[in-house]
């Protein structure tokens, strides 16, 4: 059952490709129903993989599936592969389950919209990108999913781009996230120079022998990336404005999935954080605590319920 992990992102990818070609012909509500069925298939696949992991011994719940070699370049080699372990599958069940319900809700919410099929095209592409972020077995695949959800966030926040507020909110989200992406990229380069690989299995198994300074640098750079995606201080500015987009977008991207990707990334590289100097995890803790208190104090003065939830 665990071998079916490739099916989880395959369903929303298929939905995106079909809607790209035939979305207008499917029309309303056909495009929405098809996109929802693709997400439902992804959720059922995730349940099957979860059941397969549960059947395994606890020490054997780290399954890698390599599809093909992607970048062979001297010492640098990257495969397209998936990693199924309790962390990834827990996140996957959360993403696919919530996304299926939001797709279903969106069929009614977007009723009568001139770009009905395009909305579901973007939703399926977002789901595929988010699943690649979580299931990728190396930092580069995670980064591609990371950029994919950022792009889809921009497209969906500014979906009704004829409204100036929506268009500006989309641009603000896109630009702010690029600041965090810079940190992610530098961390990826540093990880390759340190481990000779950006595969999670090799990185995490080699983490105990790292120098504290190197581990600290990678930790803080990845935290910069996480702060951008998860809207931590001072890179929180984009999230309240992002509520200008359609409500299902706010629910899927800015309340349930994309804003948790930073947490997922730091949890994934936890063995590296454990080797960092003691003050590095303290910085993560204090930034998180300050963001929570700062944002909550702003939320009590808001009149828009979506902005209250955002803060």
Kinemage of the C-alpha trace (Angstrom):
@kinemage 1
@onewidth
@group {chain A} dominant
@subgroup {mainchain}
@vectorlist {calphas} color= white
{ca unk a 1} P 0.000 0.000 0.000
{ca unk a 2} L 2.863 2.391 0.786
{ca unk a 3} L 4.025 2.017 -2.832
{ca unk a 4} L 0.923 3.995 -3.869
{ca unk a 5} L 2.420 7.225 -2.482
{ca unk a 6} L 2.946 8.528 -6.051
{ca unk a 7} L -0.839 8.502 -6.569
{ca unk a 8} L -1.380 11.193 -3.925
{ca unk a 9} L 0.052 14.097 -5.994
{ca unk a 10} L -0.863 12.403 -9.298
{ca unk a 11} L -4.606 12.978 -8.847
{ca unk a 12} L -4.503 16.797 -8.481
{ca unk a 13} L -1.870 16.960 -11.249
{ca unk a 14} L -4.229 15.071 -13.538
{ca unk a 15} L -7.041 17.410 -12.502
{ca unk a 16} L -4.905 20.446 -13.339
{ca unk a 17} L -3.924 19.080 -16.772
{ca unk a 18} L -7.494 18.103 -17.724
{ca unk a 19} L -8.890 21.460 -16.600
{ca unk a 20} L -6.115 23.257 -18.470
{ca unk a 21} L -7.179 21.568 -21.705
{ca unk a 22} L -10.926 21.074 -21.253
{ca unk a 23} L -11.952 23.273 -18.308
{ca unk a 24} L -14.112 25.590 -20.409
{ca unk a 25} L -15.898 22.626 -22.010
{ca unk a 26} L -16.621 21.033 -18.632
{ca unk a 27} L -18.042 24.371 -17.509
{ca unk a 28} L -20.132 24.819 -14.370
{ca unk a 29} L -20.516 22.703 -12.290
{ca unk a 30} L -18.609 20.020 -14.257
{ca unk a 31} L -15.166 21.539 -13.707
{ca unk a 32} L -15.784 21.876 -9.976
{ca unk a 33} L -17.097 18.329 -9.604
{ca unk a 34} L -14.136 16.900 -11.550
{ca unk a 35} L -11.588 18.869 -9.478
{ca unk a 36} L -13.305 17.715 -6.259
{ca unk a 37} L -13.216 14.074 -7.390
{ca unk a 38} L -9.480 14.396 -8.078
{ca unk a 39} L -8.921 15.677 -4.550
{ca unk a 40} L -11.106 12.900 -3.166
{ca unk a 41} L -8.956 10.352 -5.018
{ca unk a 42} L -5.852 11.957 -3.529
{ca unk a 43} L -7.326 11.723 -0.023
{ca unk a 44} L -8.225 8.036 -0.459
{ca unk a 45} L -4.693 7.349 -1.719
{ca unk a 46} L -3.303 9.073 1.380
{ca unk a 47} L -5.511 6.901 3.596
{ca unk a 48} L -4.225 3.780 1.804
{ca unk a 49} L -0.593 4.834 2.296
{ca unk a 50} L -1.309 5.637 5.952
{ca unk a 51} L -2.773 2.149 6.433
{ca unk a 52} L 0.332 0.666 4.791
{ca unk a 53} L 2.611 2.599 7.169
{ca unk a 54} L 0.627 1.471 10.215
{ca unk a 55} L 1.102 -2.177 9.169
{ca unk a 56} L 4.883 -1.744 9.185
{ca unk a 57} L 7.175 -2.052 12.177
{ca unk a 58} L 7.810 1.276 13.884
{ca unk a 59} L 11.485 1.179 12.838
{ca unk a 60} L 10.505 0.632 9.183
{ca unk a 61} L 8.190 3.624 8.680
{ca unk a 62} L 10.550 5.604 6.458
{ca unk a 63} L 9.711 4.657 2.865
{ca unk a 64} L 11.342 6.270 -0.180
{ca unk a 65} L 10.112 5.809 -3.743
{ca unk a 66} L 12.347 7.090 -6.554
{ca unk a 67} L 10.559 7.721 -9.856
{ca unk a 68} L 13.479 8.836 -12.021
{ca unk a 69} L 16.804 10.657 -11.974
{ca unk a 70} L 16.187 14.330 -12.608
{ca unk a 71} L 19.471 16.277 -12.378
{ca unk a 72} L 22.707 14.307 -12.827
{ca unk a 73} L 25.503 16.902 -12.697
{ca unk a 74} L 28.863 15.718 -11.381
{ca unk a 75} L 28.653 15.326 -7.622
{ca unk a 76} L 25.228 16.980 -7.596
{ca unk a 77} L 22.446 14.502 -8.292
{ca unk a 78} L 18.750 14.966 -7.626
{ca unk a 79} L 16.048 12.343 -8.120
{ca unk a 80} L 12.326 12.873 -8.375
{ca unk a 81} L 11.133 10.759 -5.496
{ca unk a 82} L 8.701 10.655 -2.615
{ca unk a 83} L 9.212 10.156 1.094
{ca unk a 84} L 6.442 8.530 3.127
{ca unk a 85} L 6.927 8.649 6.875
{ca unk a 86} L 4.580 9.504 9.777
{ca unk a 87} L 5.305 13.251 9.507
{ca unk a 88} L 4.718 13.470 5.739
{ca unk a 89} L 1.597 11.287 5.726
{ca unk a 90} L 0.051 13.109 8.692
{ca unk a 91} L 0.439 16.396 6.797
{ca unk a 92} L -0.794 14.749 3.584
{ca unk a 93} L -3.994 13.480 5.203
{ca unk a 94} L -4.598 16.967 6.579
{ca unk a 95} L -3.966 18.687 3.236
{ca unk a 96} L -6.019 16.312 1.065
{ca unk a 97} L -8.909 15.999 3.520
{ca unk a 98} L -9.324 19.750 4.039
{ca unk a 99} L -8.757 20.483 0.322
{ca unk a 100} L -11.460 18.011 -0.724
{ca unk a 101} L -14.031 19.691 1.532
{ca unk a 102} L -13.028 23.173 0.360
{ca unk a 103} L -13.224 22.108 -3.307
{ca unk a 104} L -16.738 20.808 -2.622
{ca unk a 105} L -17.771 24.047 -0.886
{ca unk a 106} L -16.297 26.114 -3.726
{ca unk a 107} L -18.700 24.584 -6.273
{ca unk a 108} L -21.510 26.546 -4.630
{ca unk a 109} L -19.431 29.540 -3.568
{ca unk a 110} L -18.163 30.249 -7.094
{ca unk a 111} L -21.565 29.678 -8.748
{ca unk a 112} L -22.088 32.097 -11.606
{ca unk a 113} L -18.481 33.324 -11.728
{ca unk a 114} L -17.235 33.936 -15.267
{ca unk a 115} L -13.939 32.157 -14.491
{ca unk a 116} L -15.439 29.180 -12.655
{ca unk a 117} L -13.235 26.521 -14.293
{ca unk a 118} L -10.070 28.624 -13.920
{ca unk a 119} L -10.615 28.823 -10.158
{ca unk a 120} L -10.616 25.034 -9.844
{ca unk a 121} L -7.627 24.821 -12.176
{ca unk a 122} L -5.669 26.958 -9.697
{ca unk a 123} L -6.982 24.986 -6.705
{ca unk a 124} L -5.824 21.649 -8.172
{ca unk a 125} L -2.431 23.139 -9.055
{ca unk a 126} L -2.093 24.456 -5.516
{ca unk a 127} L -2.940 21.051 -4.039
{ca unk a 128} L -0.347 19.370 -6.289
{ca unk a 129} L 2.322 21.905 -5.297
{ca unk a 130} L 1.549 21.551 -1.584
{ca unk a 131} L 1.745 17.756 -1.805
{ca unk a 132} L 5.096 17.949 -3.614
{ca unk a 133} L 6.344 20.242 -0.856
{ca unk a 134} L 5.388 17.686 1.792
{ca unk a 135} L 6.171 14.414 0.001
{ca unk a 136} L 9.384 15.369 -1.858
{ca unk a 137} L 12.359 13.328 -0.632
{ca unk a 138} L 14.880 16.157 -1.049
{ca unk a 139} L 15.171 19.891 -0.456
{ca unk a 140} L 14.934 20.810 -4.146
{ca unk a 141} L 11.571 19.070 -4.639
{ca unk a 142} L 10.364 20.714 -1.444
{ca unk a 143} L 11.552 24.059 -2.829
{ca unk a 144} L 9.688 23.518 -6.121
{ca unk a 145} L 6.501 22.801 -4.182
{ca unk a 146} L 7.328 25.813 -2.005
{ca unk a 147} L 7.490 28.071 -5.070
{ca unk a 148} L 4.412 26.415 -6.560
{ca unk a 149} L 2.217 27.213 -3.563
{ca unk a 150} L 3.581 30.772 -3.573
{ca unk a 151} L 2.634 31.216 -7.217
{ca unk a 152} L -0.823 29.697 -6.708
{ca unk a 153} L -1.325 31.907 -3.673
{ca unk a 154} L -0.638 34.956 -5.857
{ca unk a 155} L -3.029 33.717 -8.559
{ca unk a 156} L -5.819 32.946 -6.101
{ca unk a 157} L -5.502 36.017 -3.853
{ca unk a 158} L -5.724 38.265 -6.925
{ca unk a 159} L -8.324 36.046 -8.638
{ca unk a 160} L -10.729 38.979 -8.818
{ca unk a 161} L -7.910 41.219 -10.034
{ca unk a 162} L -10.217 43.921 -11.382
{ca unk a 163} L -10.488 45.082 -7.753
{ca unk a 164} L -7.367 47.107 -6.946
{ca unk a 165} L -7.226 45.798 -3.352
{ca unk a 166} L -7.116 42.188 -4.550
{ca unk a 167} L -4.432 42.869 -7.157
{ca unk a 168} L -2.247 44.707 -4.621
{ca unk a 169} L -2.704 41.964 -2.000
{ca unk a 170} L -1.543 39.326 -4.481
{ca unk a 171} L 1.568 41.305 -5.347
{ca unk a 172} L 2.382 41.938 -1.681
{ca unk a 173} L 2.128 38.210 -0.891
{ca unk a 174} L 4.344 37.312 -3.846
{ca unk a 175} L 7.074 39.846 -3.044
{ca unk a 176} L 7.133 39.186 0.720
{ca unk a 177} L 7.511 35.454 0.184
{ca unk a 178} L 10.537 36.026 -2.062
{ca unk a 179} L 12.414 37.352 0.978
{ca unk a 180} L 11.913 34.074 2.780
{ca unk a 181} L 12.709 32.053 -0.354
{ca unk a 182} L 16.158 33.648 -0.460
{ca unk a 183} L 16.926 32.113 2.941
{ca unk a 184} L 15.646 28.705 1.807
{ca unk a 185} L 17.871 28.753 -1.297
{ca unk a 186} L 21.049 29.679 0.616
{ca unk a 187} L 20.268 26.957 3.185
{ca unk a 188} L 19.910 24.441 0.353
{ca unk a 189} L 23.318 25.390 -1.087
{ca unk a 190} L 24.922 25.179 2.346
{ca unk a 191} L 23.338 21.771 2.999
{ca unk a 192} L 24.799 20.407 -0.249
{ca unk a 193} L 28.287 21.671 0.580
{ca unk a 194} L 27.976 20.120 4.054
{ca unk a 195} L 26.459 16.716 3.266
{ca unk a 196} L 27.237 16.306 -0.442
{ca unk a 197} L 23.519 15.692 -0.945
{ca unk a 198} L 20.171 17.391 -0.385
{ca unk a 199} L 18.287 14.098 0.068
{ca unk a 200} L 16.538 14.084 3.444
{ca unk a 201} L 17.630 10.543 4.288
{ca unk a 202} L 21.318 11.348 3.828
{ca unk a 203} L 21.093 14.792 5.430
{ca unk a 204} L 19.280 13.695 8.568
{ca unk a 205} L 21.418 10.595 9.078
{ca unk a 206} L 24.552 12.764 8.798
{ca unk a 207} L 23.235 15.530 11.070
{ca unk a 208} L 24.755 14.222 14.359
{ca unk a 209} L 28.275 14.793 12.999
{ca unk a 210} L 27.681 18.413 11.939
{ca unk a 211} L 29.589 21.406 13.244
{ca unk a 212} L 27.390 23.576 15.465
{ca unk a 213} L 28.110 26.703 13.408
{ca unk a 214} L 27.013 25.081 10.156
{ca unk a 215} L 23.887 23.640 11.747
{ca unk a 216} L 23.058 27.072 13.183
{ca unk a 217} L 23.451 28.773 9.796
{ca unk a 218} L 21.210 26.212 8.041
{ca unk a 219} L 18.647 26.447 10.849
{ca unk a 220} L 18.385 30.241 10.746
{ca unk a 221} L 18.275 30.391 6.937
{ca unk a 222} L 15.492 27.794 6.811
{ca unk a 223} L 13.718 29.704 9.568
{ca unk a 224} L 13.816 32.810 7.380
{ca unk a 225} L 12.062 30.804 4.655
{ca unk a 226} L 9.564 29.420 7.159
{ca unk a 227} L 8.847 32.902 8.531
{ca unk a 228} L 7.878 34.100 5.043
{ca unk a 229} L 5.477 31.250 4.318
{ca unk a 230} L 4.038 31.033 7.831
{ca unk a 231} L 3.698 34.831 8.191
{ca unk a 232} L 5.950 35.266 11.230
{ca unk a 233} L 7.201 38.689 12.317
{ca unk a 234} L 8.404 40.710 10.427
{ca unk a 235} L 7.228 38.884 7.266
{ca unk a 236} L 3.588 38.777 8.372
{ca unk a 237} L 2.457 41.819 6.340
{ca unk a 238} L 1.041 39.864 3.404
{ca unk a 239} L -1.379 37.584 5.280
{ca unk a 240} L -4.098 40.039 6.448
{ca unk a 241} L -4.308 41.634 2.989
{ca unk a 242} L -4.523 38.157 1.433
{ca unk a 243} L -8.007 37.856 2.938
{ca unk a 244} L -9.186 40.008 0.015
{ca unk a 245} L -9.288 36.833 -2.102
{ca unk a 246} L -12.254 34.417 -2.344
{ca unk a 247} L -13.187 32.859 1.018
{ca unk a 248} L -12.332 29.253 -0.009
{ca unk a 249} L -8.814 30.505 -0.837
{ca unk a 250} L -8.498 32.026 2.622
{ca unk a 251} L -9.647 28.755 4.175
{ca unk a 252} L -7.433 26.462 2.099
{ca unk a 253} L -4.223 28.437 1.727
{ca unk a 254} L -4.082 31.017 4.486
{ca unk a 255} L -5.702 29.122 7.348
{ca unk a 256} L -5.056 25.421 6.746
{ca unk a 257} L -2.218 24.465 4.443
{ca unk a 258} L 0.333 26.931 3.042
{ca unk a 259} L 0.874 28.750 6.328
{ca unk a 260} L 1.723 25.427 7.990
{ca unk a 261} L 4.463 24.640 5.452
{ca unk a 262} L 7.038 26.563 7.479
{ca unk a 263} L 6.241 24.443 10.537
{ca unk a 264} L 6.525 21.298 8.428
{ca unk a 265} L 9.934 22.332 7.054
{ca unk a 266} L 11.436 23.004 10.484
{ca unk a 267} L 10.001 19.766 11.854
{ca unk a 268} L 11.472 17.855 8.916
{ca unk a 269} L 14.995 19.164 9.590
{ca unk a 270} L 14.702 18.840 13.363
{ca unk a 271} L 17.889 16.673 13.659
{ca unk a 272} L 19.844 19.593 12.141
{ca unk a 273} L 18.238 22.086 14.542
{ca unk a 274} L 19.228 19.782 17.412
{ca unk a 275} L 22.897 20.226 16.446
{ca unk a 276} L 22.684 24.031 16.285
{ca unk a 277} L 23.835 26.373 19.030
{ca unk a 278} L 21.303 26.620 21.848
{ca unk a 279} L 20.331 30.207 21.041
{ca unk a 280} L 19.097 29.290 17.515
{ca unk a 281} L 16.000 27.334 18.690
{ca unk a 282} L 15.467 30.101 21.252
{ca unk a 283} L 15.236 32.659 18.427
{ca unk a 284} L 12.600 30.512 16.702
{ca unk a 285} L 10.657 30.260 19.966
{ca unk a 286} L 10.788 33.978 20.782
{ca unk a 287} L 9.842 35.056 17.243
{ca unk a 288} L 6.868 32.689 17.371
{ca unk a 289} L 5.769 33.921 20.786
{ca unk a 290} L 6.127 37.581 19.831
{ca unk a 291} L 4.246 37.024 16.553
{ca unk a 292} L 1.364 35.357 18.400
{ca unk a 293} L 1.069 38.154 20.984
{ca unk a 294} L 1.616 40.974 18.476
{ca unk a 295} L -0.917 39.596 15.970
{ca unk a 296} L -3.525 38.826 18.638
{ca unk a 297} L -3.304 42.389 19.947
{ca unk a 298} L -3.971 43.689 16.401
{ca unk a 299} L -6.823 41.210 15.892
{ca unk a 300} L -8.899 42.642 18.769
{ca unk a 301} L -9.103 45.975 16.923
{ca unk a 302} L -10.254 44.519 13.578
{ca unk a 303} L -13.845 44.696 12.329
{ca unk a 304} L -13.497 42.309 9.374
{ca unk a 305} L -13.977 38.732 10.639
{ca unk a 306} L -11.590 37.321 8.001
{ca unk a 307} L -8.849 39.710 9.124
{ca unk a 308} L -9.497 38.785 12.754
{ca unk a 309} L -8.929 35.137 11.846
{ca unk a 310} L -5.884 36.025 9.771
{ca unk a 311} L -4.187 37.816 12.654
